[in-house]
Every structure is written in structure tokens, then in C-alpha cells.
Amino acid sequence: MLIQVPIEFRIAEEPDLPGLEWMGLFTRQREIIASAFEAQRRGEALMLLAIANGFAVAQAWFDLARSGGRECPRLWAIRVFPPLQGVRLGTRIMAEAERIAASHGATALEVGVEWDNRRACRFYGRLGYEPVGEEREEVRYSFEGTEFQMEVDQQILRKPLRPTVGIPMSNSF
């Protein structure tokens, strides 16, 4: 039996932030979520959400301040709510992210993938992303007064985008 639920793609708004913790799955990253939203307010990021019945079922965040900037933004925090993985939501949010980036003049899109995440590497490969380099990123955040730090080794994948003409979304590039 196939159940169809309408999906709306839109940019995150402040009331969405608690829901992006996904019922405790990302509570420890509350500070990162808030920081990404503040970067969006400054025009340095964009938090794209896939919404079903008021719930963010997938998300993909654009970093517009990294080396590629607006011409080649980096996507990160690309997530599909775990019970809904495998039903093409990842493909749909990536297509929407590519459409938004291209409609705002980006010529390519990048994503960083941890080396041991073979499933994600295959997924991005199927979408046309190819390796262009590697990077070690230091991530720092705090949760309930405790500071956390981790290093993430990842390969950088890039996909050229076809130019499109679109209606810019509010709060976008």
C-alpha cells in the first residue's frame, strides 16, 4: 500500500528550529541549528526544509560563506528523518537544492561526505556528484554547558549545475 503525503519545500523559519532536533535525535546539536539559522539571517546560509503535515521530514543547509560562495555553495546537514529514509526524500530535497542554487546563479554545488559513509557516497554518485578533493573540518559546539569538539575527515563532491530561470524564494541567496 502506497501512502502519498504532500511535501512542501521552503526555507526554515525561527519557529521551525525546535522541530529540527527531530524528537531528540539532534538535541545535542541545538547550538549548531541555532548558529546555522543566525547565519541564514546574515545571508551566509540557507536552511532548506521539506515539510509534510507541518513536520520537517528532510533538510539541506547551504553554506554560502565557504570558499565556493554563492557560485558554488556547499550543502551540509543533509538529512532525511530516519523512519522515512529510502522513499526518495533525499533525492527530492537534493533536486530542490540544485534548482534553488541554479536559479540564483550558482554554477555548481558541493557536498562534504565522511569517507566511511559509503551509502551517502553512492547516493551522491547516482545524482552526478564527483570527487574533487578532501577536507578535515573541526566542529565545535556546546550542549548543557559541556564543550564538544570533533574532527571530520571528508571527501568533497561537486556537481555542475545547468542554468535555470526561476522565481527566487524568500530568504534565499
N, C-alpha and C positions, 0 to 999 in steps of 0.2 A: 504494500500500500504506500503510495507516494503522497506526502503531505506538502502542500505548497503554502509558503508564507511570504508575503510581500517584503522585499528588502528595500530600504531607503538608504542612500549614501549621502552623508553630509559631514560637515566639519564639526568637531567637538565644541560644545558649549560648556560653560562652567558647571551647570547642574549635572552634566554627564560624568564628571570626574569620579565621584564615589562608585558609580557603576562600572568604571573601567578596572576596578580591582577584582571584578568577576567573583563575587561572593567569597572573598578571602584568598583567592588564588594569587593575586598580586598585591595584597595589603602591604607587604614589606616594601613594595616599590611605590608607595603613596607619594613620597617626596619626588621621585622621578616623574611620575604622572603630573604632579603639580608644576614641576620645573618645565616639562615639555609644554604645558598649557601656557605658562608665562612666556616661553619662547614664541609660541604662536601669537600671543598678544603683541609681542615686539616685532612680528613679521619675520622671525628667524626659523619658524617651524610651522607645520600644518598637521593637525591630527584628524585623519580621515576615519570615519566610522561607518560601519554597515549596521543599520538598526532594523530590528524585527520586533514588532509589538512593543516598542519603547526600550528594548534591551540591545546594547551593543554586542552583536554576535561576532563581529570581526573588526579589526582596527589595523591601520597602517599609518605610521607617522613619517612625515617628510622633515628632513633636516636641511634647511636652506642656507645654513651658515657654514657648512663644511666646504672643503676645497672645491667641489664642483659647483657650489652655489645654486643659483636658480637655473643655470644652463644644464646642470647635471645633478639634481638633488639626490640625496641619499635617503633611502627608505629604511626605517628601523621599527622595532616593536610591531612587527607584522604578526598578528595573532588571529587565530580563529578559536572561538570558545570551544574547549575540548570535546564536549558531547556532540558538537556539530562539525567536527573535522571529518573530511572525506566526502563532503556533499558539495564540493566546488565553490565554497565561500571564499577560500583563498584565491582561487582563480578569478572570481568576480571582483574582489577588492583590489587585486593587482591590476586588472583591466581598468578599473575606475581610476586608480592611482596614475596609471600610464596616460589615460585620457586627460586627466586634470593637468598633469605635468606638461604634456604636449600642447594643450590648449593655452598654456601660459608661456610658451616659447622654449621649454626645455628640449634639448636635442637628444638627451639620453637620461637614463635613470639607473642608479646604483643601489645595491643592497649588500650588506655585510653578512656573511654566514659563517658560523663557527665550523671549523674544519671537521669536527666529528658529527655534525648534523647532516648525515648523508641523505636523509629523506628530504630536507629542505634544498640541498644541492640539486637533487634530481628534479624537484618541483620547479625551481627557478630555471634549470636547464631546459625543461619542457616548454617554458614560457619564452625562451630565447635569450636568457641571460648567460653571459660568458665570463670566465675568469679574466681579470685584468690586473690583479695584484693581491697583496695581503697586508694585514694591519694588526697591530696589537693595540687594543684600546683599554685604558684604565677607567673603570667605572667606580665611582664613589657615591654612597648615599647613606642616610641615617634612618633608623627606624626605632621609635620609642627610646630615644636617647643613646642608642648604640650606633657607632660608625661602622660601616661595612665598606670594604674595598675588594675589588676583584679585577683580574686581568683577563681579557677576552682575546684569544687569537682567532682571527677570521680571515677568510678569503673575500675579496671584493669582486662582485659580479656586476656586469654592466650590460644594458640593452639599449641600442639606439632606438629612438622614437621617431615615428612618422609625424610630420607637422599636421596639425588639425586646426580647425577653426571651431571654437566653442564659446559658450557663454560662461564667463568666469563665475565661480561660486563665491559667495560672500566669505570674507575672512581668508581668501586664498592668496596665492602668490601676489 
